Amino acid sequence: MNFEVQGVEFPTENEAIQHTCASGRGHAIRISGKNMVIEKAEADRIAALGACFAYLTLLDLPDGSTRIVTVPVN
């Protein structure tokens, strides 16, 4: 399945997540090996197509450190 994803690509997962935190908008995702920030409507469209991707988020651990975790879709 080929389709275009409308969003901004970042070199790392962390940079994508930090962009969403700093801007207060969008969702950080990983799709086809790319780290991107996309809007909710675009995430909904991709999910409706049945494409596999994952949301990226930070998880705060009890020891005070953080980890990047993925939440798979489809």
N, C-alpha and C positions, 0 to 999 in steps of 0.2 A: 504494500500500500504506500503510495507516494502522496504527500501533501505538504504544504508549506505551513510553518508555525510562525505566527506573528508575535515577535517579542525581541528582547535584547539578550544577546549571548555574552557570557562571562567566562574567563579562563578557568575559574575554580568554583566549586560549590559554595565555598565560604563567601566569595565576592558576590555571588548571586543573592545569597541570604542577606548579607550586609546591605545590599542595595535596597531590598524590600524593607528592611528595618529603617534605613535612613530616609527613604522616600515616603514610607507609610502606605505604599500601594503595591499591587501586583503579588504574584506567587512565584517563588523560586521552584523550578522543576529541573529534572534531568530527563532528557529524551534523546534517543539515538546518539548517546555519548556526548551530548551537549548540555551545558549548564545554562539555563535561560531564566529570565523573568518575564512572565506573561500576565495578562489580565484575567480575571475570573471567567469572563465570557469565552475567552480563547481556551482556557482549561476545560470548560464545559463542552466546547465544540470538539476538542481532541478526544475527550472521554467518550462522547457520543459516537465518534467514528470507530471506537473500539481499539484505539491505539494504546500501546503500553507506554506508560511514563511514570515518574515518581515525583511526588512533592518532596522538597528539601526543607528541613527545619532543624533548629538547634534543640537539644535536650540537655537540661541542667541536671547534673549528677549530684548525689548527696555530698561528695567530697569537694564540691565547688567548681569542678571542671565541666566542660560542655563537650558534647559530641554531636556531629552532624548525623541525622537519621533520615531515612527515606521512607515514604509512605507510598507503596505501589498502587497504581490505578490500572484496572483491566488486567 
